[in-house]
Amino acid sequence: MLHSNLSVNELGHLTIGGLDAVDLARQFGTPAYIIDEDMVRENCRVYRRAMTAHFGSDAYPLYASKALCFTAIYRIAAEEGLGIDCVSGGELYTAKAAGFPAERICFHGNNKTDRDLADALEMGVGRIVVDNRDELHALSAMAAAQGKVQQILLRITPGIDPHTHRAISTGSVDSKFGTAIETGQAKAIVAEAMALPGIDPVGLHCHIGSQIFEIDPFVDAARIMTAFIAELKRDLGFACQVLNLGGGLAVRYTEHDPVIDYADAIGRMAAVIRGLCTENGIDMPTILLEPGRSLVAAAGTTLYTVGSFKEIPGFRRYISVDGGMPDNPRYALYNSRYTALIANRAAEEKSITATIAGRCCESGDLIGEDMPIQPAQRGDILAVLTTGAYNYSMASNYNRIPRPPVILISGGEARVAVRRETYADLVARDIG
């Protein structure tokens, strides 16, 4: 099986965290997002242990919650000793509702509104990642007017091409995110931040992209950032206390993807960064990382019910399911690859290829094309694997379709963490 929490039982059914996927579909209906809480927790511990071992006790991961956001996931992150990375007022509000410690929140975003900044200051978030000059001056004025001093990190673009999808590559010079070193603007914004009231620039942030299988791009980013830190120390007297290197380590969506040992990757990055700090004559800053996808993606499976199986001779086969791009838009957006199987026939050979089609009135409503899978018929349960990241969080109500529930499983038990939307929910905010 693609991931360690998946197996096949004596009935030939797919199991997720030891629970029969067919039984889960019967109990909670379909479509449904199934999240293996035990796997999420173990992934959190892998990061936490590795960062402490290799970077020191002050280093820790920040869960990049845009990957999967609901109150229970924030409680899990808090219990596992993680900080969190929020990128909107809505994520801040959800974290507050979950009782997440505000001092362990890092607030991100390339275009924070005045309300976003006001909410962050009122909550007392630990650090705000400032993206640009306009935001820097707005935050300075707002914090100073309240008699507050807000810790900030300045988002820097190091000019790295991580060879990932253009839509999820964020570290190049030409990016909507951050301030570029290459243009001289990054050095200028650090100098400005040092002189402004109401803020305390304690460090720098960079993020080069997502779904990256090699550590070389992270090493390149670290090399550029440590050299930049040394330059700031020499020319401005700026002491970088915190360096947030972002996230982006990949996960396996198919058998063709390599397996990543996250603890080993962190250890190798740490060895390089320590050497770079020594080489550049700077103290080792507190290192933060922002794993999102690598904490939750593999823990997620989406269950659907097959509505039809159609074969067009000389062309292709279609398996239509009761969900699609409203609950998983990643194929439509990024042509993302997935692994799928018929959960009630998981022991059988994947003897055909088929395109998995959603139920929307949209030709692009597909979950994957020409995917190896077992033969299917109406009423079968189809499982799409590795859907814990950027499925629920990107879900929509296109075609006025209610969003699925989120089901957490742990210790052989399943519970609803986010209830299924109803038709009544869809019209609840309509007026007139």
Secondary structure, 3 states (H helix, E strand, C coil): CCCCCEEECCCCCEEECCEEHHHHHHHHCCCEEEEEHHHHHHHHHHHHHHHHHHHCCCCEEEEEHHHCCCHHHHHHHHHCCCEEEECCHHHHHHHHHCCCCHHHEEECCCCCCHHHHHHHHHHCCCEEEECCHHHHHHHHHHHHHCCCCEEEEEEEECCCCCCCCHHHECCCCCCCCCEECCCCHHHHHHHHHHHCCCEEEEEEECCCECCECCCHHHHHHHHHHHHHHHHHHHHHCCCCCEEECCCCECCCCCCCCCCCCHHHHHHHHHHHHHHHHHHHCCCCCEEEECCCHHHHCCCEEEEEEEEEEEECCCCCEEEEECCCCCCCCHHHHHCCCCCEEEHHHCCCCCCEEEEEECCCCCCCCEEEEEEEECCCCCCCEEEEECCCCCCHHHCCCHHHCCCCCEEEEECCEEEEEECCCCHHHHHCCCCC
